[in-house]
């Protein structure tokens, strides 16, 4: 485990359900959702609220 990427050293919780999201060490983008379906429903909610 390295802490060279500050974005990944922060704990992330899923905006949809509040569960801690485990980050994959190394390269790749920061995961924000505990599973893809939560990401999808979150985006749907934001869009229906007029945020997108
Ligand atoms: Zn979730």
mmCIF file of the protein (N, C-alpha, C, O) and its ligand, coordinates in Angstrom:
data_MODEL
# 
_entry.id   MODEL 
# 
loop_
_entity.id 
_entity.type 
_entity.pdbx_number_of_molecules 
1 polymer     1 
2 non-polymer 1 
# 
_entity_poly.entity_id                      1 
_entity_poly.type                           'polypeptide(L)' 
_entity_poly.nstd_linkage                   no 
_entity_poly.nstd_monomer                   no 
_entity_poly.pdbx_seq_one_letter_code       
;(UNK)(UNK)(UNK)(UNK)(UNK)(UNK)(UNK)(UNK)(UNK)(UNK)(UNK)(UNK)(UNK)(UNK)(UNK)(UNK)
(UNK)(UNK)(UNK)(UNK)(UNK)(UNK)(UNK)(UNK)(UNK)(UNK)(UNK)(UNK)(UNK)(UNK)(UNK)(UNK)
(UNK)(UNK)(UNK)(UNK)(UNK)(UNK)(UNK)(UNK)(UNK)(UNK)(UNK)(UNK)(UNK)(UNK)(UNK)(UNK)
(UNK)(UNK)(UNK)(UNK)
;
_entity_poly.pdbx_seq_one_letter_code_can   XXXXXXXXXXXXXXXXXXXXXXXXXXXXXXXXXXXXXXXXXXXXXXXXXXXX 
_entity_poly.pdbx_strand_id                 A 
# 
loop_
_entity_poly_seq.entity_id 
_entity_poly_seq.num 
_entity_poly_seq.mon_id 
_entity_poly_seq.hetero 
1 1  UNK n 
1 2  UNK n 
1 3  UNK n 
1 4  UNK n 
1 5  UNK n 
1 6  UNK n 
1 7  UNK n 
1 8  UNK n 
1 9  UNK n 
1 10 UNK n 
1 11 UNK n 
1 12 UNK n 
1 13 UNK n 
1 14 UNK n 
1 15 UNK n 
1 16 UNK n 
1 17 UNK n 
1 18 UNK n 
1 19 UNK n 
1 20 UNK n 
1 21 UNK n 
1 22 UNK n 
1 23 UNK n 
1 24 UNK n 
1 25 UNK n 
1 26 UNK n 
1 27 UNK n 
1 28 UNK n 
1 29 UNK n 
1 30 UNK n 
1 31 UNK n 
1 32 UNK n 
1 33 UNK n 
1 34 UNK n 
1 35 UNK n 
1 36 UNK n 
1 37 UNK n 
1 38 UNK n 
1 39 UNK n 
1 40 UNK n 
1 41 UNK n 
1 42 UNK n 
1 43 UNK n 
1 44 UNK n 
1 45 UNK n 
1 46 UNK n 
1 47 UNK n 
1 48 UNK n 
1 49 UNK n 
1 50 UNK n 
1 51 UNK n 
1 52 UNK n 
# 
loop_
_struct_asym.id 
_struct_asym.entity_id 
A 1 
B 2 
# 
loop_
_chem_comp.id 
_chem_comp.type 
_chem_comp.mon_nstd_flag 
UNK 'L-peptide linking' . 
ZN  non-polymer         . 
# 
_pdbx_entity_nonpoly.entity_id   2 
_pdbx_entity_nonpoly.name        ? 
_pdbx_entity_nonpoly.comp_id     ZN 
# 
_pdbx_nonpoly_scheme.asym_id         B 
_pdbx_nonpoly_scheme.entity_id       2 
_pdbx_nonpoly_scheme.mon_id          ZN 
_pdbx_nonpoly_scheme.ndb_seq_num     1 
_pdbx_nonpoly_scheme.pdb_seq_num     101 
_pdbx_nonpoly_scheme.auth_seq_num    101 
_pdbx_nonpoly_scheme.pdb_mon_id      ZN 
_pdbx_nonpoly_scheme.auth_mon_id     ZN 
_pdbx_nonpoly_scheme.pdb_strand_id   A 
_pdbx_nonpoly_scheme.pdb_ins_code    . 
# 
loop_
_atom_site.group_PDB 
_atom_site.id 
_atom_site.type_symbol 
_atom_site.label_atom_id 
_atom_site.label_alt_id 
_atom_site.label_comp_id 
_atom_site.label_asym_id 
_atom_site.label_entity_id 
_atom_site.label_seq_id 
_atom_site.pdbx_PDB_ins_code 
_atom_site.Cartn_x 
_atom_site.Cartn_y 
_atom_site.Cartn_z 
_atom_site.occupancy 
_atom_site.B_iso_or_equiv 
_atom_site.pdbx_formal_charge 
_atom_site.auth_seq_id 
_atom_site.auth_comp_id 
_atom_site.auth_asym_id 
_atom_site.auth_atom_id 
_atom_site.pdbx_PDB_model_num 
ATOM   1   N  N  . UNK A 1 1  ? 0.842   -1.197 0.000   1.00 0.00 ? 1   UNK A N  1 
ATOM   2   C  CA . UNK A 1 1  ? 0.000   0.000  0.000   1.00 0.00 ? 1   UNK A CA 1 
ATOM   3   C  C  . UNK A 1 1  ? 0.874   1.242  0.000   1.00 0.00 ? 1   UNK A C  1 
ATOM   4   O  O  . UNK A 1 1  ? 1.686   1.425  0.907   1.00 0.00 ? 1   UNK A O  1 
ATOM   5   N  N  . UNK A 1 2  ? 0.725   2.079  -0.978  1.00 0.00 ? 2   UNK A N  1 
ATOM   6   C  CA . UNK A 1 2  ? 1.470   3.335  -1.005  1.00 0.00 ? 2   UNK A CA 1 
ATOM   7   C  C  . UNK A 1 2  ? 0.490   4.499  -0.908  1.00 0.00 ? 2   UNK A C  1 
ATOM   8   O  O  . UNK A 1 2  ? -0.698  4.366  -1.202  1.00 0.00 ? 2   UNK A O  1 
ATOM   9   N  N  . UNK A 1 3  ? 1.019   5.630  -0.492  1.00 0.00 ? 3   UNK A N  1 
ATOM   10  C  CA . UNK A 1 3  ? 0.166   6.805  -0.357  1.00 0.00 ? 3   UNK A CA 1 
ATOM   11  C  C  . UNK A 1 3  ? 0.651   7.911  -1.273  1.00 0.00 ? 3   UNK A C  1 
ATOM   12  O  O  . UNK A 1 3  ? 0.564   9.096  -0.950  1.00 0.00 ? 3   UNK A O  1 
ATOM   13  N  N  . UNK A 1 4  ? 1.162   7.502  -2.418  1.00 0.00 ? 4   UNK A N  1 
ATOM   14  C  CA . UNK A 1 4  ? 1.669   8.485  -3.371  1.00 0.00 ? 4   UNK A CA 1 
ATOM   15  C  C  . UNK A 1 4  ? 0.542   9.230  -4.058  1.00 0.00 ? 4   UNK A C  1 
ATOM   16  O  O  . UNK A 1 4  ? 0.730   10.356 -4.517  1.00 0.00 ? 4   UNK A O  1 
ATOM   17  N  N  . UNK A 1 5  ? -0.622  8.616  -4.135  1.00 0.00 ? 5   UNK A N  1 
ATOM   18  C  CA . UNK A 1 5  ? -1.766  9.267  -4.756  1.00 0.00 ? 5   UNK A CA 1 
ATOM   19  C  C  . UNK A 1 5  ? -2.702  9.769  -3.665  1.00 0.00 ? 5   UNK A C  1 
ATOM   20  O  O  . UNK A 1 5  ? -3.403  8.971  -3.043  1.00 0.00 ? 5   UNK A O  1 
ATOM   21  N  N  . UNK A 1 6  ? -2.726  11.068 -3.425  1.00 0.00 ? 6   UNK A N  1 
ATOM   22  C  CA . UNK A 1 6  ? -3.520  11.593 -2.294  1.00 0.00 ? 6   UNK A CA 1 
ATOM   23  C  C  . UNK A 1 6  ? -5.008  11.311 -2.425  1.00 0.00 ? 6   UNK A C  1 
ATOM   24  O  O  . UNK A 1 6  ? -5.702  11.130 -1.425  1.00 0.00 ? 6   UNK A O  1 
ATOM   25  N  N  . UNK A 1 7  ? -5.496  11.274 -3.661  1.00 0.00 ? 7   UNK A N  1 
ATOM   26  C  CA . UNK A 1 7  ? -6.924  11.022 -3.848  1.00 0.00 ? 7   UNK A CA 1 
ATOM   27  C  C  . UNK A 1 7  ? -7.310  9.635  -3.374  1.00 0.00 ? 7   UNK A C  1 
ATOM   28  O  O  . UNK A 1 7  ? -8.446  9.396  -2.966  1.00 0.00 ? 7   UNK A O  1 
ATOM   29  N  N  . UNK A 1 8  ? -6.341  8.715  -3.435  1.00 0.00 ? 8   UNK A N  1 
ATOM   30  C  CA . UNK A 1 8  ? -6.658  7.344  -3.054  1.00 0.00 ? 8   UNK A CA 1 
ATOM   31  C  C  . UNK A 1 8  ? -6.350  7.053  -1.595  1.00 0.00 ? 8   UNK A C  1 
ATOM   32  O  O  . UNK A 1 8  ? -6.753  6.013  -1.076  1.00 0.00 ? 8   UNK A O  1 
ATOM   33  N  N  . UNK A 1 9  ? -5.639  7.959  -0.922  1.00 0.00 ? 9   UNK A N  1 
ATOM   34  C  CA . UNK A 1 9  ? -5.350  7.719  0.486   1.00 0.00 ? 9   UNK A CA 1 
ATOM   35  C  C  . UNK A 1 9  ? -6.501  8.163  1.377   1.00 0.00 ? 9   UNK A C  1 
ATOM   36  O  O  . UNK A 1 9  ? -6.515  7.889  2.577   1.00 0.00 ? 9   UNK A O  1 
ATOM   37  N  N  . UNK A 1 10 ? -7.463  8.849  0.776   1.00 0.00 ? 10  UNK A N  1 
ATOM   38  C  CA . UNK A 1 10 ? -8.633  9.279  1.531   1.00 0.00 ? 10  UNK A CA 1 
ATOM   39  C  C  . UNK A 1 10 ? -9.683  8.171  1.536   1.00 0.00 ? 10  UNK A C  1 
ATOM   40  O  O  . UNK A 1 10 ? -9.885  7.497  0.526   1.00 0.00 ? 10  UNK A O  1 
ATOM   41  N  N  . UNK A 1 11 ? -10.343 7.987  2.666   1.00 0.00 ? 11  UNK A N  1 
ATOM   42  C  CA . UNK A 1 11 ? -11.463 7.047  2.652   1.00 0.00 ? 11  UNK A CA 1 
ATOM   43  C  C  . UNK A 1 11 ? -12.612 7.604  1.818   1.00 0.00 ? 11  UNK A C  1 
ATOM   44  O  O  . UNK A 1 11 ? -12.927 8.793  1.873   1.00 0.00 ? 11  UNK A O  1 
ATOM   45  N  N  . UNK A 1 12 ? -13.223 6.720  1.054   1.00 0.00 ? 12  UNK A N  1 
ATOM   46  C  CA . UNK A 1 12 ? -14.310 7.134  0.182   1.00 0.00 ? 12  UNK A CA 1 
ATOM   47  C  C  . UNK A 1 12 ? -15.562 6.395  0.619   1.00 0.00 ? 12  UNK A C  1 
ATOM   48  O  O  . UNK A 1 12 ? -15.523 5.189  0.865   1.00 0.00 ? 12  UNK A O  1 
ATOM   49  N  N  . UNK A 1 13 ? -16.664 7.109  0.716   1.00 0.00 ? 13  UNK A N  1 
ATOM   50  C  CA . UNK A 1 13 ? -17.914 6.414  0.998   1.00 0.00 ? 13  UNK A CA 1 
ATOM   51  C  C  . UNK A 1 13 ? -18.878 6.623  -0.154  1.00 0.00 ? 13  UNK A C  1 
ATOM   52  O  O  . UNK A 1 13 ? -18.949 7.696  -0.753  1.00 0.00 ? 13  UNK A O  1 
ATOM   53  N  N  . UNK A 1 14 ? -19.608 5.578  -0.438  1.00 0.00 ? 14  UNK A N  1 
ATOM   54  C  CA . UNK A 1 14 ? -20.563 5.590  -1.542  1.00 0.00 ? 14  UNK A CA 1 
ATOM   55  C  C  . UNK A 1 14 ? -21.622 6.660  -1.295  1.00 0.00 ? 14  UNK A C  1 
ATOM   56  O  O  . UNK A 1 14 ? -22.280 6.636  -0.255  1.00 0.00 ? 14  UNK A O  1 
ATOM   57  N  N  . UNK A 1 15 ? -21.806 7.607  -2.233  1.00 0.00 ? 15  UNK A N  1 
ATOM   58  C  CA . UNK A 1 15 ? -22.822 8.651  -2.034  1.00 0.00 ? 15  UNK A CA 1 
ATOM   59  C  C  . UNK A 1 15 ? -24.235 8.090  -2.026  1.00 0.00 ? 15  UNK A C  1 
ATOM   60  O  O  . UNK A 1 15 ? -25.162 8.735  -1.534  1.00 0.00 ? 15  UNK A O  1 
ATOM   61  N  N  . UNK A 1 16 ? -24.398 6.906  -2.564  1.00 0.00 ? 16  UNK A N  1 
ATOM   62  C  CA . UNK A 1 16 ? -25.732 6.320  -2.660  1.00 0.00 ? 16  UNK A CA 1 
ATOM   63  C  C  . UNK A 1 16 ? -26.162 5.678  -1.348  1.00 0.00 ? 16  UNK A C  1 
ATOM   64  O  O  . UNK A 1 16 ? -27.316 5.815  -0.941  1.00 0.00 ? 16  UNK A O  1 
ATOM   65  N  N  . UNK A 1 17 ? -25.242 4.977  -0.679  1.00 0.00 ? 17  UNK A N  1 
ATOM   66  C  CA . UNK A 1 17 ? -25.637 4.232  0.520   1.00 0.00 ? 17  UNK A CA 1 
ATOM   67  C  C  . UNK A 1 17 ? -24.735 4.512  1.726   1.00 0.00 ? 17  UNK A C  1 
ATOM   68  O  O  . UNK A 1 17 ? -25.051 4.093  2.839   1.00 0.00 ? 17  UNK A O  1 
ATOM   69  N  N  . UNK A 1 18 ? -23.613 5.218  1.516   1.00 0.00 ? 18  UNK A N  1 
ATOM   70  C  CA . UNK A 1 18 ? -22.750 5.579  2.637   1.00 0.00 ? 18  UNK A CA 1 
ATOM   71  C  C  . UNK A 1 18 ? -21.764 4.496  3.052   1.00 0.00 ? 18  UNK A C  1 
ATOM   72  O  O  . UNK A 1 18 ? -21.020 4.675  4.016   1.00 0.00 ? 18  UNK A O  1 
ATOM   73  N  N  . UNK A 1 19 ? -21.749 3.386  2.344   1.00 0.00 ? 19  UNK A N  1 
ATOM   74  C  CA . UNK A 1 19 ? -20.787 2.328  2.638   1.00 0.00 ? 19  UNK A CA 1 
ATOM   75  C  C  . UNK A 1 19 ? -19.383 2.770  2.246   1.00 0.00 ? 19  UNK A C  1 
ATOM   76  O  O  . UNK A 1 19 ? -19.196 3.446  1.234   1.00 0.00 ? 19  UNK A O  1 
ATOM   77  N  N  . UNK A 1 20 ? -18.390 2.381  3.060   1.00 0.00 ? 20  UNK A N  1 
ATOM   78  C  CA . UNK A 1 20 ? -17.009 2.672  2.684   1.00 0.00 ? 20  UNK A CA 1 
ATOM   79  C  C  . UNK A 1 20 ? -16.649 1.911  1.413   1.00 0.00 ? 20  UNK A C  1 
ATOM   80  O  O  . UNK A 1 20 ? -16.920 0.717  1.284   1.00 0.00 ? 20  UNK A O  1 
ATOM   81  N  N  . UNK A 1 21 ? -16.039 2.624  0.489   1.00 0.00 ? 21  UNK A N  1 
ATOM   82  C  CA . UNK A 1 21 ? -15.640 2.009  -0.772  1.00 0.00 ? 21  UNK A CA 1 
ATOM   83  C  C  . UNK A 1 21 ? -14.152 1.710  -0.718  1.00 0.00 ? 21  UNK A C  1 
ATOM   84  O  O  . UNK A 1 21 ? -13.332 2.609  -0.529  1.00 0.00 ? 21  UNK A O  1 
ATOM   85  N  N  . UNK A 1 22 ? -13.816 0.447  -0.885  1.00 0.00 ? 22  UNK A N  1 
ATOM   86  C  CA . UNK A 1 22 ? -12.423 0.044  -0.869  1.00 0.00 ? 22  UNK A CA 1 
ATOM   87  C  C  . UNK A 1 22 ? -11.774 0.442  -2.186  1.00 0.00 ? 22  UNK A C  1 
ATOM   88  O  O  . UNK A 1 22 ? -12.289 0.132  -3.260  1.00 0.00 ? 22  UNK A O  1 
ATOM   89  N  N  . UNK A 1 23 ? -10.626 1.139  -2.097  1.00 0.00 ? 23  UNK A N  1 
ATOM   90  C  CA . UNK A 1 23 ? -9.950  1.584  -3.310  1.00 0.00 ? 23  UNK A CA 1 
ATOM   91  C  C  . UNK A 1 23 ? -8.974  0.518  -3.782  1.00 0.00 ? 23  UNK A C  1 
ATOM   92  O  O  . UNK A 1 23 ? -8.303  -0.134 -2.983  1.00 0.00 ? 23  UNK A O  1 
ATOM   93  N  N  . UNK A 1 24 ? -8.911  0.357  -5.083  1.00 0.00 ? 24  UNK A N  1 
ATOM   94  C  CA . UNK A 1 24 ? -7.924  -0.550 -5.653  1.00 0.00 ? 24  UNK A CA 1 
ATOM   95  C  C  . UNK A 1 24 ? -6.577  0.146  -5.671  1.00 0.00 ? 24  UNK A C  1 
ATOM   96  O  O  . UNK A 1 24 ? -6.439  1.205  -6.282  1.00 0.00 ? 24  UNK A O  1 
ATOM   97  N  N  . UNK A 1 25 ? -5.571  -0.436 -5.004  1.00 0.00 ? 25  UNK A N  1 
ATOM   98  C  CA . UNK A 1 25 ? -4.251  0.215  -4.991  1.00 0.00 ? 25  UNK A CA 1 
ATOM   99  C  C  . UNK A 1 25 ? -3.648  0.254  -6.386  1.00 0.00 ? 25  UNK A C  1 
ATOM   100 O  O  . UNK A 1 25 ? -3.931  -0.598 -7.229  1.00 0.00 ? 25  UNK A O  1 
ATOM   101 N  N  . UNK A 1 26 ? -2.817  1.252  -6.610  1.00 0.00 ? 26  UNK A N  1 
ATOM   102 C  CA . UNK A 1 26 ? -2.138  1.360  -7.904  1.00 0.00 ? 26  UNK A CA 1 
ATOM   103 C  C  . UNK A 1 26 ? -2.866  2.297  -8.840  1.00 0.00 ? 26  UNK A C  1 
ATOM   104 O  O  . UNK A 1 26 ? -3.580  3.207  -8.419  1.00 0.00 ? 26  UNK A O  1 
ATOM   105 N  N  . UNK A 1 27 ? -2.667  2.052  -10.115 1.00 0.00 ? 27  UNK A N  1 
ATOM   106 C  CA . UNK A 1 27 ? -3.232  2.936  -11.125 1.00 0.00 ? 27  UNK A CA 1 
ATOM   107 C  C  . UNK A 1 27 ? -4.735  2.751  -11.244 1.00 0.00 ? 27  UNK A C  1 
ATOM   108 O  O  . UNK A 1 27 ? -5.311  1.773  -10.766 1.00 0.00 ? 27  UNK A O  1 
ATOM   109 N  N  . UNK A 1 28 ? -5.336  3.712  -11.891 1.00 0.00 ? 28  UNK A N  1 
ATOM   110 C  CA . UNK A 1 28 ? -6.775  3.644  -12.097 1.00 0.00 ? 28  UNK A CA 1 
ATOM   111 C  C  . UNK A 1 28 ? -7.446  4.803  -11.414 1.00 0.00 ? 28  UNK A C  1 
ATOM   112 O  O  . UNK A 1 28 ? -6.852  5.474  -10.570 1.00 0.00 ? 28  UNK A O  1 
ATOM   113 N  N  . UNK A 1 29 ? -8.688  5.039  -11.780 1.00 0.00 ? 29  UNK A N  1 
ATOM   114 C  CA . UNK A 1 29 ? -9.364  6.173  -11.178 1.00 0.00 ? 29  UNK A CA 1 
ATOM   115 C  C  . UNK A 1 29 ? -9.958  5.805  -9.828  1.00 0.00 ? 29  UNK A C  1 
ATOM   116 O  O  . UNK A 1 29 ? -10.145 4.631  -9.506  1.00 0.00 ? 29  UNK A O  1 
ATOM   117 N  N  . UNK A 1 30 ? -10.247 6.828  -9.055  1.00 0.00 ? 30  UNK A N  1 
ATOM   118 C  CA . UNK A 1 30 ? -10.799 6.635  -7.722  1.00 0.00 ? 30  UNK A CA 1 
ATOM   119 C  C  . UNK A 1 30 ? -12.230 6.101  -7.847  1.00 0.00 ? 30  UNK A C  1 
ATOM   120 O  O  . UNK A 1 30 ? -13.057 6.637  -8.584  1.00 0.00 ? 30  UNK A O  1 
ATOM   121 N  N  . UNK A 1 31 ? -12.482 5.037  -7.106  1.00 0.00 ? 31  UNK A N  1 
ATOM   122 C  CA . UNK A 1 31 ? -13.846 4.508  -7.104  1.00 0.00 ? 31  UNK A CA 1 
ATOM   123 C  C  . UNK A 1 31 ? -14.697 5.311  -6.141  1.00 0.00 ? 31  UNK A C  1 
ATOM   124 O  O  . UNK A 1 31 ? -14.262 5.632  -5.035  1.00 0.00 ? 31  UNK A O  1 
ATOM   125 N  N  . UNK A 1 32 ? -15.891 5.630  -6.556  1.00 0.00 ? 32  UNK A N  1 
ATOM   126 C  CA . UNK A 1 32 ? -16.762 6.442  -5.705  1.00 0.00 ? 32  UNK A CA 1 
ATOM   127 C  C  . UNK A 1 32 ? -17.947 5.644  -5.199  1.00 0.00 ? 32  UNK A C  1 
ATOM   128 O  O  . UNK A 1 32 ? -18.534 6.000  -4.177  1.00 0.00 ? 32  UNK A O  1 
ATOM   129 N  N  . UNK A 1 33 ? -18.305 4.592  -5.877  1.00 0.00 ? 33  UNK A N  1 
ATOM   130 C  CA . UNK A 1 33 ? -19.504 3.838  -5.514  1.00 0.00 ? 33  UNK A CA 1 
ATOM   131 C  C  . UNK A 1 33 ? -19.139 2.410  -5.137  1.00 0.00 ? 33  UNK A C  1 
ATOM   132 O  O  . UNK A 1 33 ? -18.186 1.846  -5.675  1.00 0.00 ? 33  UNK A O  1 
ATOM   133 N  N  . UNK A 1 34 ? -19.892 1.827  -4.216  1.00 0.00 ? 34  UNK A N  1 
ATOM   134 C  CA . UNK A 1 34 ? -19.576 0.484  -3.757  1.00 0.00 ? 34  UNK A CA 1 
ATOM   135 C  C  . UNK A 1 34 ? -19.880 -0.549 -4.832  1.00 0.00 ? 34  UNK A C  1 
ATOM   136 O  O  . UNK A 1 34 ? -19.283 -1.626 -4.835  1.00 0.00 ? 34  UNK A O  1 
ATOM   137 N  N  . UNK A 1 35 ? -20.777 -0.248 -5.726  1.00 0.00 ? 35  UNK A N  1 
ATOM   138 C  CA . UNK A 1 35 ? -20.989 -1.129 -6.870  1.00 0.00 ? 35  UNK A CA 1 
ATOM   139 C  C  . UNK A 1 35 ? -21.577 -0.326 -8.029  1.00 0.00 ? 35  UNK A C  1 
ATOM   140 O  O  . UNK A 1 35 ? -22.147 0.744  -7.814  1.00 0.00 ? 35  UNK A O  1 
ATOM   141 N  N  . UNK A 1 36 ? -21.440 -0.837 -9.264  1.00 0.00 ? 36  UNK A N  1 
ATOM   142 C  CA . UNK A 1 36 ? -21.833 -0.051 -10.444 1.00 0.00 ? 36  UNK A CA 1 
ATOM   143 C  C  . UNK A 1 36 ? -23.302 0.342  -10.447 1.00 0.00 ? 36  UNK A C  1 
ATOM   144 O  O  . UNK A 1 36 ? -23.655 1.394  -10.980 1.00 0.00 ? 36  UNK A O  1 
ATOM   145 N  N  . UNK A 1 37 ? -24.162 -0.480 -9.863  1.00 0.00 ? 37  UNK A N  1 
ATOM   146 C  CA . UNK A 1 37 ? -25.587 -0.145 -9.893  1.00 0.00 ? 37  UNK A CA 1 
ATOM   147 C  C  . UNK A 1 37 ? -25.880 1.073  -9.023  1.00 0.00 ? 37  UNK A C  1 
ATOM   148 O  O  . UNK A 1 37 ? -26.798 1.840  -9.311  1.00 0.00 ? 37  UNK A O  1 
ATOM   149 N  N  . UNK A 1 38 ? -25.097 1.249  -7.958  1.00 0.00 ? 38  UNK A N  1 
ATOM   150 C  CA . UNK A 1 38 ? -25.278 2.445  -7.133  1.00 0.00 ? 38  UNK A CA 1 
ATOM   151 C  C  . UNK A 1 38 ? -24.829 3.684  -7.885  1.00 0.00 ? 38  UNK A C  1 
ATOM   152 O  O  . UNK A 1 38 ? -25.460 4.736  -7.775  1.00 0.00 ? 38  UNK A O  1 
ATOM   153 N  N  . UNK A 1 39 ? -23.740 3.576  -8.652  1.00 0.00 ? 39  UNK A N  1 
ATOM   154 C  CA . UNK A 1 39 ? -23.304 4.689  -9.490  1.00 0.00 ? 39  UNK A CA 1 
ATOM   155 C  C  . UNK A 1 39 ? -24.376 5.070  -10.492 1.00 0.00 ? 39  UNK A C  1 
ATOM   156 O  O  . UNK A 1 39 ? -24.625 6.249  -10.745 1.00 0.00 ? 39  UNK A O  1 
ATOM   157 N  N  . UNK A 1 40 ? -25.005 4.048  -11.059 1.00 0.00 ? 40  UNK A N  1 
ATOM   158 C  CA . UNK A 1 40 ? -26.034 4.305  -12.067 1.00 0.00 ? 40  UNK A CA 1 
ATOM   159 C  C  . UNK A 1 40 ? -27.255 4.981  -11.439 1.00 0.00 ? 40  UNK A C  1 
ATOM   160 O  O  . UNK A 1 40 ? -27.781 5.954  -11.978 1.00 0.00 ? 40  UNK A O  1 
ATOM   161 N  N  . UNK A 1 41 ? -27.696 4.461  -10.304 1.00 0.00 ? 41  UNK A N  1 
ATOM   162 C  CA . UNK A 1 41 ? -28.891 5.054  -9.689  1.00 0.00 ? 41  UNK A CA 1 
ATOM   163 C  C  . UNK A 1 41 ? -28.596 6.446  -9.151  1.00 0.00 ? 41  UNK A C  1 
ATOM   164 O  O  . UNK A 1 41 ? -29.479 7.303  -9.120  1.00 0.00 ? 41  UNK A O  1 
ATOM   165 N  N  . UNK A 1 42 ? -27.357 6.671  -8.727  1.00 0.00 ? 42  UNK A N  1 
ATOM   166 C  CA . UNK A 1 42 ? -26.973 8.011  -8.268  1.00 0.00 ? 42  UNK A CA 1 
ATOM   167 C  C  . UNK A 1 42 ? -27.044 9.006  -9.426  1.00 0.00 ? 42  UNK A C  1 
ATOM   168 O  O  . UNK A 1 42 ? -27.591 10.099 -9.283  1.00 0.00 ? 42  UNK A O  1 
ATOM   169 N  N  . UNK A 1 43 ? -26.486 8.618  -10.573 1.00 0.00 ? 43  UNK A N  1 
ATOM   170 C  CA . UNK A 1 43 ? -26.510 9.522  -11.723 1.00 0.00 ? 43  UNK A CA 1 
ATOM   171 C  C  . UNK A 1 43 ? -27.936 9.781  -12.184 1.00 0.00 ? 43  UNK A C  1 
ATOM   172 O  O  . UNK A 1 43 ? -28.281 10.896 -12.574 1.00 0.00 ? 43  UNK A O  1 
ATOM   173 N  N  . UNK A 1 44 ? -28.762 8.738  -12.137 1.00 0.00 ? 44  UNK A N  1 
ATOM   174 C  CA . UNK A 1 44 ? -30.159 8.907  -12.518 1.00 0.00 ? 44  UNK A CA 1 
ATOM   175 C  C  . UNK A 1 44 ? -30.850 9.905  -11.587 1.00 0.00 ? 44  UNK A C  1 
ATOM   176 O  O  . UNK A 1 44 ? -31.646 10.736 -12.023 1.00 0.00 ? 44  UNK A O  1 
ATOM   177 N  N  . UNK A 1 45 ? -30.528 9.804  -10.303 1.00 0.00 ? 45  UNK A N  1 
ATOM   178 C  CA . UNK A 1 45 ? -31.144 10.702 -9.322  1.00 0.00 ? 45  UNK A CA 1 
ATOM   179 C  C  . UNK A 1 45 ? -30.682 12.143 -9.551  1.00 0.00 ? 45  UNK A C  1 
ATOM   180 O  O  . UNK A 1 45 ? -31.488 13.073 -9.517  1.00 0.00 ? 45  UNK A O  1 
ATOM   181 N  N  . UNK A 1 46 ? -29.379 12.319 -9.783  1.00 0.00 ? 46  UNK A N  1 
ATOM   182 C  CA . UNK A 1 46 ? -28.862 13.654 -10.030 1.00 0.00 ? 46  UNK A CA 1 
ATOM   183 C  C  . UNK A 1 46 ? -29.504 14.259 -11.276 1.00 0.00 ? 46  UNK A C  1 
ATOM   184 O  O  . UNK A 1 46 ? -29.846 15.441 -11.296 1.00 0.00 ? 46  UNK A O  1 
ATOM   185 N  N  . UNK A 1 47 ? -29.664 13.441 -12.311 1.00 0.00 ? 47  UNK A N  1 
ATOM   186 C  CA . UNK A 1 47 ? -30.232 13.946 -13.544 1.00 0.00 ? 47  UNK A CA 1 
ATOM   187 C  C  . UNK A 1 47 ? -31.688 14.334 -13.328 1.00 0.00 ? 47  UNK A C  1 
ATOM   188 O  O  . UNK A 1 47 ? -32.137 15.365 -13.828 1.00 0.00 ? 47  UNK A O  1 
ATOM   189 N  N  . UNK A 1 48 ? -32.423 13.523 -12.591 1.00 0.00 ? 48  UNK A N  1 
ATOM   190 C  CA . UNK A 1 48 ? -33.832 13.828 -12.384 1.00 0.00 ? 48  UNK A CA 1 
ATOM   191 C  C  . UNK A 1 48 ? -34.002 15.053 -11.476 1.00 0.00 ? 48  UNK A C  1 
ATOM   192 O  O  . UNK A 1 48 ? -35.035 15.721 -11.506 1.00 0.00 ? 48  UNK A O  1 
ATOM   193 N  N  . UNK A 1 49 ? -32.954 15.340 -10.656 1.00 0.00 ? 49  UNK A N  1 
ATOM   194 C  CA . UNK A 1 49 ? -32.993 16.531 -9.812  1.00 0.00 ? 49  UNK A CA 1 
ATOM   195 C  C  . UNK A 1 49 ? -32.543 17.768 -10.573 1.00 0.00 ? 49  UNK A C  1 
ATOM   196 O  O  . UNK A 1 49 ? -32.575 18.876 -10.037 1.00 0.00 ? 49  UNK A O  1 
ATOM   197 N  N  . UNK A 1 50 ? -32.119 17.581 -11.831 1.00 0.00 ? 50  UNK A N  1 
ATOM   198 C  CA . UNK A 1 50 ? -31.731 18.714 -12.656 1.00 0.00 ? 50  UNK A CA 1 
ATOM   199 C  C  . UNK A 1 50 ? -30.272 19.136 -12.486 1.00 0.00 ? 50  UNK A C  1 
ATOM   200 O  O  . UNK A 1 50 ? -29.896 20.246 -12.863 1.00 0.00 ? 50  UNK A O  1 
ATOM   201 N  N  . UNK A 1 51 ? -29.447 18.244 -11.914 1.00 0.00 ? 51  UNK A N  1 
ATOM   202 C  CA . UNK A 1 51 ? -28.050 18.570 -11.686 1.00 0.00 ? 51  UNK A CA 1 
ATOM   203 C  C  . UNK A 1 51 ? -27.200 18.325 -12.926 1.00 0.00 ? 51  UNK A C  1 
ATOM   204 O  O  . UNK A 1 51 ? -26.099 18.864 -13.034 1.00 0.00 ? 51  UNK A O  1 
ATOM   205 N  N  . UNK A 1 52 ? -27.685 17.538 -13.841 1.00 0.00 ? 52  UNK A N  1 
ATOM   206 C  CA . UNK A 1 52 ? -26.897 17.243 -15.041 1.00 0.00 ? 52  UNK A CA 1 
ATOM   207 C  C  . UNK A 1 52 ? -27.635 17.719 -16.284 1.00 0.00 ? 52  UNK A C  1 
ATOM   208 O  O  . UNK A 1 52 ? -27.134 17.560 -17.398 1.00 0.00 ? 52  UNK A O  1 
HETATM 209 ZN ZN . ZN  B 2 .  ? -23.476 2.004  -2.431  1.00 0.00 ? 101 ZN  A ZN 1 
# 
